[in-house]
């Protein structure tokens, strides 16, 4: 177990520890991790370089959902969705030379207003957002703050940011062509109605049929389709589960000392975000609230073949929660340049075409 501490921005010290297997795992799989943390307002890139863990912090106000596209990355924030475009030729020019194998530069933002885009995903070139405050799936265009595309059938209307069911997660189908499942914290149709039964009111919904395929979850997040299985985080119990959509039964694969939110797969490995819990107004009555002092913030890596946690990264200071987790296959060390370069401590990069002749 290695312990590290650094000050990514003045006045905020981030301390973390990594298990012995974490860096070799990233090297072996030739992968890296991008995660968001809401209250700290950061997007964090995590990779291995020359046998050492490399962690870089980028400021995004109230960072939430992250979506990965072959040519770009999208980050949902307090009022906007930021789009960063891949510029492969730039990576090798960034010092120290030879460290980075990908580069993502901020290109534009789309102002959505406050919608709380908990999760996002690209279907082809189109970005889909789980719009939590308006209880719908939506896309974006140039004329509107967002474009509603689907809502649960128990939601009577999309009228305002009233967070009726706390719909917070989406699962893309195996073929990548549609949103197949969503999670919500309750089948409720009143303003924040889900709060009354958050310990057992959680549901998984099949989008095509609009039917609820599993009930009784505790504050679920991050549904995913992987290896012909439906996975979900039963967050209020700190669990990674498999759901049988035919009967709603769930099988627990692994339990964690944290509120589970943010899930990404890389072959037989699952990367699970872990958070400490905040105020009791939200988490009161939830099972993991009983073990508040034992909860951790970080990432647990589960080998699905054994169902065991094989590596961990734990933040011991400076970060309390993880929002989204994305494992980047085939990208060993990405250079991300967000919209707030001075605060991030990064030099600006300009990409400019030649002057016309």
C-alpha positions as CSV (number, residue, x, y, z in Angstrom):
1,X,0.0,0.0,0.0
2,X,1.5,3.3,-1.1
3,X,0.4,6.7,0.4
4,X,0.6,10.0,-1.5
5,X,-0.3,13.6,-0.9
6,X,-0.3,16.6,-3.2
7,X,-1.9,20.0,-3.5
8,X,-3.6,20.2,-6.9
9,X,-4.7,23.8,-6.2
10,X,-3.7,26.2,-3.5
11,X,-5.5,25.5,-0.3
12,X,-6.8,22.0,-1.1
13,X,-4.6,19.0,-0.3
14,X,-5.5,15.7,-1.7
15,X,-4.1,12.6,0.0
16,X,-4.7,9.1,-1.2
17,X,-3.4,5.5,-0.9
18,X,-3.2,2.8,-3.5
19,X,-3.1,-0.9,-3.1
20,X,0.0,-2.7,-4.4
21,X,-2.0,-4.1,-7.4
22,X,-3.5,-0.9,-8.6
23,X,-0.7,0.5,-10.8
24,X,0.3,-2.9,-12.3
25,X,-3.4,-3.4,-13.2
26,X,-3.5,-0.1,-15.2
27,X,-0.2,-1.0,-16.9
28,X,-1.2,-4.6,-17.7
29,X,-4.6,-3.5,-19.2
30,X,-3.0,-0.4,-20.9
31,X,-5.8,1.7,-19.5
32,X,-6.5,4.8,-17.5
33,X,-9.4,6.2,-15.5
34,X,-11.4,9.5,-15.7
35,X,-13.6,10.3,-12.7
36,X,-15.7,13.2,-11.5
37,X,-16.2,14.5,-8.0
38,X,-19.2,16.8,-7.4
39,X,-18.5,18.7,-4.2
40,X,-14.8,19.2,-4.9
41,X,-15.7,20.2,-8.5
42,X,-13.0,18.2,-10.2
43,X,-12.5,15.8,-13.2
44,X,-9.5,13.6,-12.3
45,X,-7.4,11.6,-14.7
46,X,-5.6,8.6,-13.2
47,X,-2.9,6.6,-15.0
48,X,0.4,4.8,-14.6
49,X,3.6,6.1,-16.0
50,X,7.0,4.5,-15.5
51,X,5.7,2.4,-12.7
52,X,4.2,5.3,-10.8
53,X,0.6,6.5,-10.3
54,X,-0.1,9.8,-12.1
55,X,-3.1,11.8,-11.0
56,X,-4.1,15.2,-12.5
57,X,-7.0,17.4,-11.4
58,X,-9.1,19.6,-13.6
59,X,-11.7,22.2,-12.4
60,X,-15.3,21.7,-13.5
61,X,-18.0,23.4,-11.4
62,X,-20.0,20.6,-9.7
63,X,-18.8,17.9,-12.1
64,X,-21.3,15.1,-12.6
65,X,-21.8,12.8,-15.6
66,X,-19.0,11.9,-18.0
67,X,-19.5,10.5,-21.5
68,X,-16.8,9.0,-23.7
69,X,-16.8,9.1,-27.5
70,X,-14.0,7.9,-29.7
71,X,-13.2,11.5,-30.6
72,X,-14.4,13.5,-27.6
73,X,-15.3,13.6,-23.9
74,X,-18.4,15.4,-22.4
75,X,-18.6,16.6,-18.8
76,X,-21.9,17.7,-17.2
77,X,-21.6,20.5,-14.7
78,X,-23.8,22.9,-12.7
79,X,-25.2,24.8,-15.6
80,X,-23.4,23.5,-18.7
81,X,-22.1,20.5,-20.6
82,X,-18.5,20.9,-21.6
83,X,-17.2,19.2,-24.8
84,X,-13.5,18.3,-25.1
85,X,-12.2,17.1,-28.5
86,X,-9.4,14.7,-29.1
87,X,-6.3,16.1,-30.8
88,X,-4.0,13.1,-31.1
89,X,-1.0,14.9,-32.6
90,X,-0.7,17.3,-29.7
91,X,-0.2,14.6,-27.1
92,X,3.5,13.9,-28.0
93,X,4.3,17.6,-27.9
94,X,3.3,18.1,-24.2
95,X,6.1,18.0,-21.7
96,X,7.4,15.7,-20.4
97,X,7.6,14.3,-23.9
98,X,6.6,10.6,-24.1
99,X,4.3,10.7,-21.1
100,X,0.9,11.3,-22.8
101,X,-0.6,9.2,-25.5
102,X,-3.9,11.2,-25.9
103,X,-5.0,14.8,-25.6
104,X,-8.4,16.2,-25.1
105,X,-8.9,20.0,-25.4
106,X,-11.9,22.0,-24.4
107,X,-13.8,23.2,-27.5
108,X,-17.2,24.4,-26.4
109,X,-19.9,24.4,-23.8
110,X,-23.7,24.0,-24.1
111,X,-25.7,25.9,-21.6
112,X,-28.5,23.6,-20.2
113,X,-29.3,25.4,-17.0
114,X,-29.5,23.4,-13.8
115,X,-30.7,19.9,-14.8
116,X,-28.3,17.7,-12.8
117,X,-27.1,15.4,-15.6
118,X,-26.2,12.5,-13.4
119,X,-25.1,10.2,-16.2
120,X,-24.5,10.7,-19.9
121,X,-23.7,8.5,-22.9
122,X,-23.1,8.9,-26.6
123,X,-25.3,6.9,-29.0
124,X,-23.2,7.3,-32.1
125,X,-22.5,11.0,-32.3
126,X,-25.5,12.1,-30.2
127,X,-25.2,12.8,-26.5
128,X,-27.9,11.5,-24.3
129,X,-28.3,12.7,-20.7
130,X,-30.1,11.3,-17.7
131,X,-31.8,14.6,-16.7
132,X,-32.5,14.0,-13.0
133,X,-34.2,17.3,-12.1
134,X,-36.7,17.0,-15.0
135,X,-37.2,13.2,-14.7
136,X,-36.4,12.4,-18.3
137,X,-33.8,11.3,-20.8
138,X,-32.9,14.1,-23.1
139,X,-30.6,15.2,-25.9
140,X,-29.3,18.7,-26.8
141,X,-29.7,21.1,-29.7
142,X,-28.9,24.7,-30.6
143,X,-32.4,26.1,-29.9
144,X,-33.3,24.7,-26.5
145,X,-31.8,24.1,-23.1
146,X,-32.5,20.4,-23.6
147,X,-34.8,18.2,-25.7
148,X,-36.9,15.6,-23.8
149,X,-36.8,12.1,-25.5
150,X,-38.3,9.8,-22.9
151,X,-39.8,9.7,-19.4
152,X,-41.1,7.0,-17.1
153,X,-44.7,6.3,-17.6
154,X,-45.5,7.1,-13.9
155,X,-44.2,10.7,-14.5
156,X,-47.3,12.6,-15.5
157,X,-45.5,15.7,-17.0
158,X,-42.1,17.3,-17.4
159,X,-43.0,20.7,-15.9
160,X,-40.0,21.9,-13.8
161,X,-36.9,20.9,-12.0
162,X,-38.8,19.1,-9.3
163,X,-36.8,15.8,-9.1
164,X,-39.9,13.6,-8.9
165,X,-38.3,10.2,-9.0
166,X,-34.5,11.0,-8.9
167,X,-33.8,9.2,-12.2
168,X,-30.0,9.1,-12.1
169,X,-28.5,6.3,-14.2
170,X,-28.6,4.9,-17.8
171,X,-27.4,1.7,-19.4
172,X,-26.6,1.6,-23.1
173,X,-27.5,-1.5,-25.0
174,X,-24.8,-4.0,-26.0
175,X,-25.0,-2.8,-29.6
176,X,-24.5,0.8,-28.5
177,X,-27.6,2.0,-30.4
178,X,-30.1,2.8,-27.6
179,X,-30.6,3.5,-23.9
180,X,-31.9,0.1,-22.6
181,X,-32.3,0.7,-18.8
182,X,-32.5,3.5,-16.3
183,X,-32.4,3.6,-12.5
184,X,-34.5,5.8,-10.3
185,X,-34.9,6.1,-6.5
186,X,-38.6,5.8,-6.6
187,X,-41.7,5.3,-8.8
188,X,-43.0,8.6,-7.6
189,X,-44.7,11.6,-9.3
190,X,-44.5,14.4,-6.8
191,X,-41.7,16.9,-6.0
192,X,-38.9,14.9,-4.4
193,X,-41.4,12.2,-3.6
194,X,-38.6,9.5,-3.7
195,X,-37.2,10.7,-0.4
196,X,-40.1,9.2,1.6
197,X,-39.0,5.6,0.8
198,X,-35.4,5.8,-0.3
199,X,-34.3,2.7,1.6
200,X,-36.4,0.3,-0.5
201,X,-38.1,2.4,-3.2
202,X,-35.3,2.1,-5.8
203,X,-36.2,0.7,-9.3
204,X,-34.7,-0.4,-12.6
205,X,-36.8,0.5,-15.7
206,X,-36.7,-1.1,-19.1
207,X,-36.8,1.9,-21.5
208,X,-38.4,0.2,-24.5
209,X,-41.3,-1.2,-22.6
210,X,-41.3,1.5,-19.8
211,X,-41.9,-1.4,-17.4
212,X,-40.1,-1.7,-14.0
213,X,-38.0,-4.8,-14.1
214,X,-36.6,-4.7,-10.5
215,X,-37.9,-3.1,-7.3
216,X,-36.7,-2.8,-3.7
217,X,-33.3,-1.3,-4.3
218,X,-31.7,1.2,-2.0
219,X,-30.8,4.4,-3.8
220,X,-29.6,2.6,-7.0
221,X,-27.1,4.1,-9.5
222,X,-25.1,3.3,-12.6
223,X,-27.0,0.5,-14.5
224,X,-24.8,-1.1,-17.1
225,X,-25.1,-3.9,-19.8
226,X,-21.9,-5.9,-19.9
227,X,-21.2,-9.5,-21.0
228,X,-24.9,-10.1,-21.6
229,X,-25.8,-9.2,-18.0
230,X,-27.6,-6.2,-16.4
231,X,-25.5,-4.7,-13.6
232,X,-26.5,-2.1,-11.1
233,X,-25.1,-0.4,-8.0
234,X,-27.3,-0.9,-5.0
235,X,-25.7,2.2,-3.6
236,X,-27.3,2.6,-0.2
237,X,-26.1,-0.9,0.7
238,X,-22.7,-0.5,-0.9
239,X,-23.2,-3.3,-3.4
240,X,-22.5,-4.3,-7.0
241,X,-25.3,-6.5,-8.2
242,X,-26.5,-8.4,-11.3
243,X,-30.2,-8.1,-12.1
244,X,-32.3,-10.7,-13.9
245,X,-34.7,-8.6,-15.9
246,X,-37.1,-11.5,-16.4
247,X,-38.0,-11.7,-12.7
248,X,-36.3,-8.7,-11.0
249,X,-34.1,-10.9,-8.8
250,X,-30.7,-9.5,-7.9
251,X,-27.5,-11.3,-7.1
252,X,-24.8,-9.4,-5.0
253,X,-21.4,-9.8,-6.5
254,X,-19.4,-7.7,-4.1
255,X,-19.9,-5.3,-1.2
256,X,-17.8,-2.2,-0.5
257,X,-17.1,0.1,2.5
258,X,-18.7,3.0,0.6
259,X,-21.7,4.5,-1.1
260,X,-21.4,3.0,-4.6
261,X,-21.8,5.4,-7.5
262,X,-20.0,5.3,-10.9
263,X,-19.4,2.0,-12.7
264,X,-17.2,1.1,-15.7
265,X,-16.1,-2.2,-17.2
266,X,-12.9,-3.3,-18.8
267,X,-13.2,-6.9,-19.9
268,X,-13.4,-9.0,-16.7
269,X,-12.8,-5.9,-14.4
270,X,-15.4,-3.6,-12.9
271,X,-14.3,-0.2,-11.7
272,X,-16.6,1.0,-8.9
273,X,-16.8,4.5,-7.4
274,X,-17.0,4.7,-3.6
275,X,-18.1,7.7,-1.5
276,X,-18.5,8.7,2.1
277,X,-22.0,9.8,2.9
278,X,-23.0,13.4,3.6
279,X,-25.9,14.8,5.7
280,X,-28.4,12.5,7.3
281,X,-31.3,14.4,5.6
282,X,-30.5,12.4,2.5
283,X,-28.9,9.3,3.9
284,X,-30.8,8.8,7.1
285,X,-32.4,5.3,7.3
286,X,-30.1,4.0,4.6
287,X,-28.2,0.8,5.6
288,X,-24.7,2.2,5.1
289,X,-25.5,5.1,7.4
290,X,-25.0,2.7,10.2
291,X,-21.3,2.3,9.3
292,X,-20.6,6.0,8.5
293,X,-17.2,6.0,10.2
294,X,-16.0,3.0,8.2
295,X,-16.9,4.3,4.7
296,X,-14.2,5.2,2.2
297,X,-14.0,7.4,-0.9
298,X,-12.2,6.1,-4.0
299,X,-12.3,3.3,-6.5
300,X,-12.6,-0.5,-6.0
301,X,-11.6,-2.8,-8.8
302,X,-13.5,-6.1,-8.9
303,X,-12.4,-9.2,-10.9
304,X,-15.8,-10.5,-12.1
305,X,-14.3,-14.0,-12.4
306,X,-13.9,-14.3,-8.7
307,X,-16.3,-11.6,-7.5
308,X,-13.5,-10.1,-5.3
309,X,-11.9,-6.7,-5.0
310,X,-8.4,-7.0,-6.4
311,X,-7.2,-3.3,-6.2
312,X,-8.2,-0.1,-4.6
313,X,-7.4,3.6,-4.7
314,X,-8.7,5.4,-1.6
315,X,-8.8,9.2,-1.0
316,X,-7.9,9.9,2.6
317,X,-8.1,13.7,2.5
318,X,-9.6,16.3,0.3
319,X,-12.3,14.3,-1.5
320,X,-15.4,12.8,0.0
321,X,-17.4,11.4,-2.9
322,X,-17.1,10.0,-6.4
323,X,-19.7,10.8,-9.0
324,X,-18.8,9.2,-12.4
325,X,-16.1,6.6,-13.3
326,X,-14.9,5.9,-16.8
327,X,-12.2,3.4,-17.7
328,X,-10.4,4.3,-20.9
329,X,-9.3,1.2,-22.8
330,X,-6.1,1.6,-24.9
331,X,-5.4,5.0,-23.4
332,X,-2.5,4.8,-21.0
333,X,-2.1,8.4,-20.0
334,X,-4.5,11.1,-21.3
335,X,-3.7,14.9,-21.2
336,X,-7.0,16.7,-20.4
337,X,-7.1,20.4,-20.7
338,X,-10.3,21.8,-19.2
339,X,-11.9,25.3,-19.3
340,X,-10.0,26.6,-16.3
341,X,-6.3,26.2,-17.2
342,X,-4.9,28.8,-14.7
343,X,-6.6,27.2,-11.8
344,X,-5.5,23.7,-13.0
345,X,-1.9,24.8,-13.3
346,X,-1.7,23.9,-17.0
347,X,-0.2,26.0,-19.8
348,X,-2.6,26.9,-22.6
349,X,-2.5,25.0,-25.8
350,X,-3.7,26.6,-29.1
351,X,-4.6,24.6,-32.2
352,X,-4.7,27.0,-35.1
353,X,-4.9,26.4,-38.9
354,X,-2.4,28.0,-41.2
355,X,-3.1,31.4,-42.6
356,X,-4.9,31.2,-46.0
357,X,-2.6,31.9,-49.0
